[in-house]
Amino acid sequence: MKNTKTLFRFFTLFEYEEEEAFLETQHKNGWKVTGYKLPGFYKFEKCEPEEVTYRIDFTNENGANNSDYRQMFADNGWEFLWSVNGFSIFRKEGTSASENNNEIFTDNASKLQMLQKIHQRKLLPLITIFLCAVVPNFLRAINGDFHNSAINLFFSIFFSVMFVFYTYVFVRSIVKIKELKKKLM
């Protein structure tokens, strides 16, 4: 039996709760997360099944390099796992349902503040890239403006995939923001 496995899961910027639940389920089933590589490859190793809470925080700074930030979580029993792209992953023994101290946010206002930071620092640059690069090149590919049929086909497929991907991310993000704001208010 293998002692490690790698799973691919893609979560949009605002699906942090779904990502936490995914990691908790894996741990409960005897697979402890040990690493992550963009764009969504999680590495797990076999462990004893146990109830563990995973939490994700978004910070201005890289959590891996900010000792005060990491120490604040360590003082509250959280194990720092990694930071990637502004998101830091932590875990703590026990379930969030059974213990109130297994939450990293003490109130809804701080959760809402995190959502606003994600929106400003991650979603707005994606919108800019989408409007300035993906859409114009998608339109060029549709019109056949790349002059070589093989290149035109490649760019048509590439920018069509990018268009669909970005549209999906934006729609899911907008829906998730509305859901979370409604839940937190």
Rosetta constraint file for C-alpha pairs under 8 A:
AtomPair CA 3 CA 45 HARMONIC 5.53 0.50
AtomPair CA 3 CA 46 HARMONIC 4.98 0.50
AtomPair CA 4 CA 43 HARMONIC 7.20 0.50
AtomPair CA 4 CA 44 HARMONIC 5.48 0.50
AtomPair CA 4 CA 45 HARMONIC 4.24 0.50
AtomPair CA 4 CA 46 HARMONIC 6.06 0.50
AtomPair CA 5 CA 43 HARMONIC 5.89 0.50
AtomPair CA 5 CA 44 HARMONIC 5.26 0.50
AtomPair CA 5 CA 45 HARMONIC 6.44 0.50
AtomPair CA 6 CA 41 HARMONIC 6.47 0.50
AtomPair CA 6 CA 42 HARMONIC 5.49 0.50
AtomPair CA 6 CA 43 HARMONIC 4.44 0.50
AtomPair CA 6 CA 44 HARMONIC 6.11 0.50
AtomPair CA 7 CA 41 HARMONIC 5.67 0.50
AtomPair CA 7 CA 42 HARMONIC 5.27 0.50
AtomPair CA 7 CA 43 HARMONIC 6.59 0.50
AtomPair CA 7 CA 44 HARMONIC 7.99 0.50
AtomPair CA 8 CA 40 HARMONIC 5.37 0.50
AtomPair CA 8 CA 41 HARMONIC 4.51 0.50
AtomPair CA 8 CA 42 HARMONIC 6.20 0.50
AtomPair CA 9 CA 40 HARMONIC 5.23 0.50
AtomPair CA 9 CA 41 HARMONIC 6.56 0.50
AtomPair CA 9 CA 42 HARMONIC 7.51 0.50
AtomPair CA 10 CA 39 HARMONIC 7.12 0.50
AtomPair CA 10 CA 40 HARMONIC 5.23 0.50
AtomPair CA 11 CA 15 HARMONIC 5.65 0.50
AtomPair CA 11 CA 16 HARMONIC 7.31 0.50
AtomPair CA 11 CA 18 HARMONIC 7.67 0.50
AtomPair CA 11 CA 19 HARMONIC 6.63 0.50
AtomPair CA 11 CA 40 HARMONIC 7.66 0.50
AtomPair CA 12 CA 16 HARMONIC 7.85 0.50
AtomPair CA 12 CA 169 HARMONIC 6.10 0.50
AtomPair CA 12 CA 172 HARMONIC 7.24 0.50
AtomPair CA 12 CA 173 HARMONIC 6.86 0.50
AtomPair CA 13 CA 118 HARMONIC 7.33 0.50
AtomPair CA 13 CA 122 HARMONIC 7.75 0.50
AtomPair CA 13 CA 123 HARMONIC 7.84 0.50
AtomPair CA 13 CA 169 HARMONIC 7.95 0.50
AtomPair CA 13 CA 173 HARMONIC 6.71 0.50
AtomPair CA 14 CA 115 HARMONIC 7.51 0.50
AtomPair CA 14 CA 118 HARMONIC 7.89 0.50
AtomPair CA 14 CA 173 HARMONIC 5.77 0.50
AtomPair CA 14 CA 176 HARMONIC 6.05 0.50
AtomPair CA 14 CA 177 HARMONIC 6.89 0.50
AtomPair CA 15 CA 19 HARMONIC 6.40 0.50
AtomPair CA 15 CA 173 HARMONIC 7.97 0.50
AtomPair CA 15 CA 176 HARMONIC 7.14 0.50
AtomPair CA 16 CA 20 HARMONIC 6.13 0.50
AtomPair CA 16 CA 56 HARMONIC 6.49 0.50
AtomPair CA 17 CA 21 HARMONIC 6.21 0.50
AtomPair CA 18 CA 22 HARMONIC 6.14 0.50
AtomPair CA 19 CA 23 HARMONIC 6.32 0.50
AtomPair CA 20 CA 24 HARMONIC 6.17 0.50
AtomPair CA 20 CA 53 HARMONIC 7.75 0.50
AtomPair CA 20 CA 54 HARMONIC 5.30 0.50
AtomPair CA 20 CA 55 HARMONIC 5.89 0.50
AtomPair CA 20 CA 56 HARMONIC 7.01 0.50
AtomPair CA 21 CA 25 HARMONIC 6.06 0.50
AtomPair CA 21 CA 54 HARMONIC 7.59 0.50
AtomPair CA 22 CA 26 HARMONIC 6.29 0.50
AtomPair CA 23 CA 27 HARMONIC 6.27 0.50
AtomPair CA 23 CA 32 HARMONIC 7.92 0.50
AtomPair CA 23 CA 33 HARMONIC 7.04 0.50
AtomPair CA 23 CA 54 HARMONIC 6.65 0.50
AtomPair CA 24 CA 28 HARMONIC 6.07 0.50
AtomPair CA 24 CA 51 HARMONIC 7.36 0.50
AtomPair CA 24 CA 52 HARMONIC 6.02 0.50
AtomPair CA 24 CA 53 HARMONIC 6.04 0.50
AtomPair CA 24 CA 54 HARMONIC 6.15 0.50
AtomPair CA 25 CA 29 HARMONIC 6.16 0.50
AtomPair CA 26 CA 30 HARMONIC 6.43 0.50
AtomPair CA 26 CA 31 HARMONIC 5.11 0.50
AtomPair CA 26 CA 32 HARMONIC 6.73 0.50
AtomPair CA 26 CA 33 HARMONIC 7.84 0.50
AtomPair CA 27 CA 31 HARMONIC 4.64 0.50
AtomPair CA 27 CA 32 HARMONIC 4.90 0.50
AtomPair CA 27 CA 33 HARMONIC 7.36 0.50
AtomPair CA 27 CA 47 HARMONIC 7.71 0.50
AtomPair CA 27 CA 49 HARMONIC 6.07 0.50
AtomPair CA 27 CA 50 HARMONIC 6.42 0.50
AtomPair CA 27 CA 51 HARMONIC 7.14 0.50
AtomPair CA 27 CA 52 HARMONIC 6.75 0.50
AtomPair CA 28 CA 49 HARMONIC 4.79 0.50
AtomPair CA 28 CA 50 HARMONIC 4.98 0.50
AtomPair CA 28 CA 51 HARMONIC 5.59 0.50
AtomPair CA 28 CA 52 HARMONIC 7.20 0.50
AtomPair CA 29 CA 49 HARMONIC 5.34 0.50
AtomPair CA 29 CA 50 HARMONIC 7.70 0.50
AtomPair CA 30 CA 46 HARMONIC 5.76 0.50
AtomPair CA 30 CA 47 HARMONIC 4.92 0.50
AtomPair CA 30 CA 48 HARMONIC 5.18 0.50
AtomPair CA 30 CA 49 HARMONIC 3.97 0.50
AtomPair CA 30 CA 50 HARMONIC 7.12 0.50
AtomPair CA 31 CA 44 HARMONIC 5.58 0.50
AtomPair CA 31 CA 45 HARMONIC 5.45 0.50
AtomPair CA 31 CA 46 HARMONIC 4.77 0.50
AtomPair CA 31 CA 47 HARMONIC 5.58 0.50
AtomPair CA 31 CA 48 HARMONIC 7.79 0.50
AtomPair CA 31 CA 49 HARMONIC 7.27 0.50
AtomPair CA 32 CA 44 HARMONIC 5.27 0.50
AtomPair CA 32 CA 45 HARMONIC 5.42 0.50
AtomPair CA 32 CA 46 HARMONIC 6.35 0.50
AtomPair CA 32 CA 47 HARMONIC 6.06 0.50
AtomPair CA 33 CA 42 HARMONIC 6.82 0.50
AtomPair CA 33 CA 43 HARMONIC 5.80 0.50
AtomPair CA 33 CA 44 HARMONIC 4.27 0.50
AtomPair CA 33 CA 45 HARMONIC 6.50 0.50
AtomPair CA 34 CA 42 HARMONIC 7.68 0.50
AtomPair CA 34 CA 43 HARMONIC 5.58 0.50
AtomPair CA 34 CA 44 HARMONIC 5.34 0.50
AtomPair CA 34 CA 45 HARMONIC 6.67 0.50
AtomPair CA 34 CA 81 HARMONIC 7.71 0.50
AtomPair CA 35 CA 42 HARMONIC 5.87 0.50
AtomPair CA 35 CA 43 HARMONIC 4.98 0.50
AtomPair CA 35 CA 44 HARMONIC 7.09 0.50
AtomPair CA 35 CA 81 HARMONIC 7.88 0.50
AtomPair CA 35 CA 82 HARMONIC 7.72 0.50
AtomPair CA 36 CA 40 HARMONIC 7.01 0.50
AtomPair CA 36 CA 41 HARMONIC 5.62 0.50
AtomPair CA 36 CA 42 HARMONIC 4.60 0.50
AtomPair CA 36 CA 43 HARMONIC 6.08 0.50
AtomPair CA 37 CA 41 HARMONIC 5.18 0.50
AtomPair CA 37 CA 42 HARMONIC 6.68 0.50
AtomPair CA 51 CA 93 HARMONIC 6.45 0.50
AtomPair CA 51 CA 94 HARMONIC 5.21 0.50
AtomPair CA 51 CA 95 HARMONIC 5.73 0.50
AtomPair CA 52 CA 91 HARMONIC 6.72 0.50
AtomPair CA 52 CA 92 HARMONIC 5.73 0.50
AtomPair CA 52 CA 93 HARMONIC 4.49 0.50
AtomPair CA 52 CA 94 HARMONIC 4.91 0.50
AtomPair CA 52 CA 95 HARMONIC 5.71 0.50
AtomPair CA 53 CA 91 HARMONIC 5.50 0.50
AtomPair CA 53 CA 92 HARMONIC 5.26 0.50
AtomPair CA 53 CA 93 HARMONIC 6.15 0.50
AtomPair CA 53 CA 94 HARMONIC 6.04 0.50
AtomPair CA 53 CA 95 HARMONIC 5.28 0.50
AtomPair CA 53 CA 96 HARMONIC 6.09 0.50
AtomPair CA 53 CA 102 HARMONIC 6.84 0.50
AtomPair CA 54 CA 89 HARMONIC 7.13 0.50
AtomPair CA 54 CA 90 HARMONIC 5.67 0.50
AtomPair CA 54 CA 91 HARMONIC 4.34 0.50
AtomPair CA 54 CA 92 HARMONIC 6.58 0.50
AtomPair CA 55 CA 89 HARMONIC 5.93 0.50
AtomPair CA 55 CA 90 HARMONIC 5.25 0.50
AtomPair CA 55 CA 91 HARMONIC 6.21 0.50
AtomPair CA 55 CA 103 HARMONIC 7.51 0.50
AtomPair CA 55 CA 104 HARMONIC 7.08 0.50
AtomPair CA 56 CA 87 HARMONIC 6.53 0.50
AtomPair CA 56 CA 88 HARMONIC 5.60 0.50
AtomPair CA 56 CA 89 HARMONIC 4.72 0.50
AtomPair CA 56 CA 90 HARMONIC 6.35 0.50
AtomPair CA 57 CA 87 HARMONIC 5.62 0.50
AtomPair CA 57 CA 88 HARMONIC 5.23 0.50
AtomPair CA 57 CA 89 HARMONIC 6.66 0.50
AtomPair CA 57 CA 104 HARMONIC 7.99 0.50
AtomPair CA 57 CA 114 HARMONIC 7.67 0.50
AtomPair CA 58 CA 86 HARMONIC 5.68 0.50
AtomPair CA 58 CA 87 HARMONIC 4.51 0.50
AtomPair CA 58 CA 88 HARMONIC 6.27 0.50
AtomPair CA 58 CA 114 HARMONIC 6.35 0.50
AtomPair CA 58 CA 117 HARMONIC 7.64 0.50
AtomPair CA 58 CA 118 HARMONIC 6.97 0.50
AtomPair CA 59 CA 63 HARMONIC 7.13 0.50
AtomPair CA 59 CA 86 HARMONIC 5.80 0.50
AtomPair CA 59 CA 87 HARMONIC 6.55 0.50
AtomPair CA 59 CA 88 HARMONIC 7.56 0.50
AtomPair CA 59 CA 114 HARMONIC 7.87 0.50
AtomPair CA 59 CA 117 HARMONIC 7.98 0.50
AtomPair CA 60 CA 86 HARMONIC 6.71 0.50
AtomPair CA 61 CA 65 HARMONIC 7.86 0.50
AtomPair CA 61 CA 66 HARMONIC 7.09 0.50
AtomPair CA 61 CA 86 HARMONIC 6.65 0.50
AtomPair CA 62 CA 66 HARMONIC 6.48 0.50
AtomPair CA 62 CA 83 HARMONIC 6.39 0.50
AtomPair CA 62 CA 84 HARMONIC 7.59 0.50
AtomPair CA 62 CA 85 HARMONIC 7.85 0.50
AtomPair CA 62 CA 86 HARMONIC 5.78 0.50
AtomPair CA 62 CA 87 HARMONIC 7.87 0.50
AtomPair CA 62 CA 88 HARMONIC 7.90 0.50
AtomPair CA 63 CA 67 HARMONIC 7.66 0.50
AtomPair CA 63 CA 69 HARMONIC 6.51 0.50
AtomPair CA 63 CA 70 HARMONIC 6.53 0.50
AtomPair CA 63 CA 82 HARMONIC 7.63 0.50
AtomPair CA 63 CA 83 HARMONIC 5.62 0.50
AtomPair CA 63 CA 86 HARMONIC 7.48 0.50
AtomPair CA 63 CA 87 HARMONIC 7.74 0.50
AtomPair CA 63 CA 88 HARMONIC 6.00 0.50
AtomPair CA 64 CA 70 HARMONIC 7.48 0.50
AtomPair CA 64 CA 82 HARMONIC 6.38 0.50
AtomPair CA 64 CA 83 HARMONIC 5.62 0.50
AtomPair CA 64 CA 88 HARMONIC 7.87 0.50
AtomPair CA 66 CA 70 HARMONIC 6.39 0.50
AtomPair CA 67 CA 71 HARMONIC 5.90 0.50
AtomPair CA 68 CA 72 HARMONIC 6.16 0.50
AtomPair CA 69 CA 73 HARMONIC 6.84 0.50
AtomPair CA 70 CA 74 HARMONIC 6.22 0.50
AtomPair CA 70 CA 80 HARMONIC 6.74 0.50
AtomPair CA 71 CA 75 HARMONIC 5.97 0.50
AtomPair CA 72 CA 76 HARMONIC 6.78 0.50
AtomPair CA 73 CA 77 HARMONIC 6.54 0.50
AtomPair CA 73 CA 78 HARMONIC 5.16 0.50
AtomPair CA 73 CA 79 HARMONIC 7.35 0.50
AtomPair CA 73 CA 80 HARMONIC 7.58 0.50
AtomPair CA 74 CA 78 HARMONIC 4.89 0.50
AtomPair CA 74 CA 79 HARMONIC 6.10 0.50
AtomPair CA 74 CA 80 HARMONIC 7.42 0.50
AtomPair CA 77 CA 92 HARMONIC 6.44 0.50
AtomPair CA 78 CA 90 HARMONIC 5.93 0.50
AtomPair CA 78 CA 91 HARMONIC 5.56 0.50
AtomPair CA 78 CA 92 HARMONIC 5.05 0.50
AtomPair CA 79 CA 90 HARMONIC 5.37 0.50
AtomPair CA 79 CA 91 HARMONIC 5.22 0.50
AtomPair CA 79 CA 92 HARMONIC 6.21 0.50
AtomPair CA 80 CA 88 HARMONIC 7.61 0.50
AtomPair CA 80 CA 89 HARMONIC 6.28 0.50
AtomPair CA 80 CA 90 HARMONIC 4.64 0.50
AtomPair CA 80 CA 91 HARMONIC 6.82 0.50
AtomPair CA 81 CA 88 HARMONIC 7.50 0.50
AtomPair CA 81 CA 89 HARMONIC 5.48 0.50
AtomPair CA 81 CA 90 HARMONIC 5.52 0.50
AtomPair CA 81 CA 91 HARMONIC 7.36 0.50
AtomPair CA 82 CA 88 HARMONIC 5.77 0.50
AtomPair CA 82 CA 89 HARMONIC 5.61 0.50
AtomPair CA 82 CA 90 HARMONIC 7.63 0.50
AtomPair CA 83 CA 87 HARMONIC 5.41 0.50
AtomPair CA 83 CA 88 HARMONIC 4.16 0.50
AtomPair CA 83 CA 89 HARMONIC 6.34 0.50
AtomPair CA 84 CA 88 HARMONIC 6.55 0.50
AtomPair CA 92 CA 102 HARMONIC 7.17 0.50
AtomPair CA 94 CA 98 HARMONIC 7.28 0.50
AtomPair CA 94 CA 99 HARMONIC 7.16 0.50
AtomPair CA 94 CA 102 HARMONIC 7.46 0.50
AtomPair CA 95 CA 99 HARMONIC 6.35 0.50
AtomPair CA 95 CA 102 HARMONIC 6.92 0.50
AtomPair CA 96 CA 100 HARMONIC 6.37 0.50
AtomPair CA 96 CA 101 HARMONIC 7.57 0.50
AtomPair CA 96 CA 102 HARMONIC 5.00 0.50
AtomPair CA 96 CA 103 HARMONIC 6.67 0.50
AtomPair CA 105 CA 110 HARMONIC 6.21 0.50
AtomPair CA 105 CA 111 HARMONIC 6.25 0.50
AtomPair CA 106 CA 110 HARMONIC 7.21 0.50
AtomPair CA 107 CA 111 HARMONIC 6.84 0.50
AtomPair CA 108 CA 112 HARMONIC 6.11 0.50
AtomPair CA 108 CA 184 HARMONIC 5.39 0.50
AtomPair CA 108 CA 185 HARMONIC 7.36 0.50
AtomPair CA 109 CA 113 HARMONIC 6.11 0.50
AtomPair CA 109 CA 184 HARMONIC 7.73 0.50
AtomPair CA 110 CA 114 HARMONIC 6.28 0.50
AtomPair CA 111 CA 115 HARMONIC 6.43 0.50
AtomPair CA 111 CA 184 HARMONIC 7.82 0.50
AtomPair CA 112 CA 116 HARMONIC 6.31 0.50
AtomPair CA 112 CA 181 HARMONIC 6.93 0.50
AtomPair CA 112 CA 184 HARMONIC 7.17 0.50
AtomPair CA 113 CA 117 HARMONIC 6.31 0.50
AtomPair CA 114 CA 118 HARMONIC 6.26 0.50
AtomPair CA 115 CA 119 HARMONIC 6.14 0.50
AtomPair CA 115 CA 177 HARMONIC 7.39 0.50
AtomPair CA 116 CA 120 HARMONIC 6.14 0.50
AtomPair CA 117 CA 121 HARMONIC 5.93 0.50
AtomPair CA 118 CA 122 HARMONIC 5.42 0.50
AtomPair CA 118 CA 123 HARMONIC 6.82 0.50
AtomPair CA 119 CA 123 HARMONIC 4.90 0.50
AtomPair CA 119 CA 124 HARMONIC 6.48 0.50
AtomPair CA 120 CA 124 HARMONIC 5.68 0.50
AtomPair CA 121 CA 125 HARMONIC 6.96 0.50
AtomPair CA 122 CA 126 HARMONIC 6.53 0.50
AtomPair CA 123 CA 127 HARMONIC 6.26 0.50
AtomPair CA 123 CA 170 HARMONIC 7.90 0.50
AtomPair CA 124 CA 128 HARMONIC 6.34 0.50
AtomPair CA 125 CA 129 HARMONIC 6.26 0.50
AtomPair CA 126 CA 130 HARMONIC 6.00 0.50
AtomPair CA 126 CA 166 HARMONIC 8.00 0.50
AtomPair CA 127 CA 131 HARMONIC 6.08 0.50
AtomPair CA 128 CA 132 HARMONIC 5.91 0.50
AtomPair CA 129 CA 133 HARMONIC 5.43 0.50
AtomPair CA 129 CA 134 HARMONIC 6.69 0.50
AtomPair CA 130 CA 134 HARMONIC 4.81 0.50
AtomPair CA 130 CA 135 HARMONIC 6.05 0.50
AtomPair CA 130 CA 163 HARMONIC 7.78 0.50
AtomPair CA 130 CA 166 HARMONIC 6.92 0.50
AtomPair CA 131 CA 135 HARMONIC 5.50 0.50
AtomPair CA 131 CA 136 HARMONIC 7.30 0.50
AtomPair CA 132 CA 136 HARMONIC 6.63 0.50
AtomPair CA 133 CA 137 HARMONIC 6.14 0.50
AtomPair CA 134 CA 138 HARMONIC 5.82 0.50
AtomPair CA 134 CA 159 HARMONIC 6.33 0.50
AtomPair CA 134 CA 162 HARMONIC 6.75 0.50
AtomPair CA 134 CA 163 HARMONIC 6.37 0.50
AtomPair CA 135 CA 139 HARMONIC 6.15 0.50
AtomPair CA 135 CA 159 HARMONIC 7.97 0.50
AtomPair CA 135 CA 163 HARMONIC 6.89 0.50
AtomPair CA 136 CA 140 HARMONIC 6.19 0.50
AtomPair CA 137 CA 141 HARMONIC 6.01 0.50
AtomPair CA 137 CA 159 HARMONIC 6.60 0.50
AtomPair CA 138 CA 142 HARMONIC 6.26 0.50
AtomPair CA 138 CA 155 HARMONIC 7.90 0.50
AtomPair CA 138 CA 156 HARMONIC 6.68 0.50
AtomPair CA 138 CA 159 HARMONIC 4.93 0.50
AtomPair CA 138 CA 160 HARMONIC 6.16 0.50
AtomPair CA 138 CA 163 HARMONIC 7.05 0.50
AtomPair CA 139 CA 143 HARMONIC 6.24 0.50
AtomPair CA 140 CA 144 HARMONIC 6.18 0.50
AtomPair CA 140 CA 145 HARMONIC 5.26 0.50
AtomPair CA 140 CA 146 HARMONIC 7.27 0.50
AtomPair CA 141 CA 145 HARMONIC 6.07 0.50
AtomPair CA 141 CA 146 HARMONIC 6.71 0.50
AtomPair CA 141 CA 152 HARMONIC 6.15 0.50
AtomPair CA 141 CA 153 HARMONIC 7.79 0.50
AtomPair CA 141 CA 155 HARMONIC 5.93 0.50
AtomPair CA 141 CA 156 HARMONIC 4.59 0.50
AtomPair CA 141 CA 159 HARMONIC 7.32 0.50
AtomPair CA 142 CA 156 HARMONIC 6.21 0.50
AtomPair CA 144 CA 152 HARMONIC 6.07 0.50
AtomPair CA 145 CA 152 HARMONIC 7.35 0.50
AtomPair CA 146 CA 151 HARMONIC 6.61 0.50
AtomPair CA 146 CA 152 HARMONIC 5.14 0.50
AtomPair CA 146 CA 155 HARMONIC 7.92 0.50
AtomPair CA 147 CA 151 HARMONIC 7.65 0.50
AtomPair CA 147 CA 152 HARMONIC 6.66 0.50
AtomPair CA 148 CA 152 HARMONIC 5.69 0.50
AtomPair CA 149 CA 153 HARMONIC 5.99 0.50
AtomPair CA 150 CA 154 HARMONIC 6.23 0.50
AtomPair CA 151 CA 155 HARMONIC 6.07 0.50
AtomPair CA 152 CA 156 HARMONIC 5.82 0.50
AtomPair CA 153 CA 157 HARMONIC 6.13 0.50
AtomPair CA 154 CA 158 HARMONIC 6.00 0.50
AtomPair CA 155 CA 159 HARMONIC 5.80 0.50
AtomPair CA 156 CA 160 HARMONIC 5.89 0.50
AtomPair CA 157 CA 161 HARMONIC 6.11 0.50
AtomPair CA 158 CA 162 HARMONIC 6.22 0.50
AtomPair CA 159 CA 163 HARMONIC 5.84 0.50
AtomPair CA 160 CA 164 HARMONIC 6.19 0.50
AtomPair CA 161 CA 165 HARMONIC 6.01 0.50
AtomPair CA 162 CA 166 HARMONIC 5.98 0.50
AtomPair CA 163 CA 167 HARMONIC 6.00 0.50
AtomPair CA 164 CA 168 HARMONIC 6.05 0.50
AtomPair CA 165 CA 169 HARMONIC 6.26 0.50
AtomPair CA 166 CA 170 HARMONIC 6.13 0.50
AtomPair CA 167 CA 171 HARMONIC 6.09 0.50
AtomPair CA 168 CA 172 HARMONIC 5.99 0.50
AtomPair CA 169 CA 173 HARMONIC 5.89 0.50
AtomPair CA 170 CA 174 HARMONIC 6.08 0.50
AtomPair CA 171 CA 175 HARMONIC 6.16 0.50
AtomPair CA 172 CA 176 HARMONIC 5.94 0.50
AtomPair CA 173 CA 177 HARMONIC 5.99 0.50
AtomPair CA 174 CA 178 HARMONIC 6.28 0.50
AtomPair CA 175 CA 179 HARMONIC 6.21 0.50
AtomPair CA 176 CA 180 HARMONIC 6.00 0.50
AtomPair CA 177 CA 181 HARMONIC 5.98 0.50
AtomPair CA 178 CA 182 HARMONIC 6.03 0.50
AtomPair CA 179 CA 183 HARMONIC 6.11 0.50
AtomPair CA 180 CA 184 HARMONIC 5.96 0.50
AtomPair CA 181 CA 185 HARMONIC 5.97 0.50
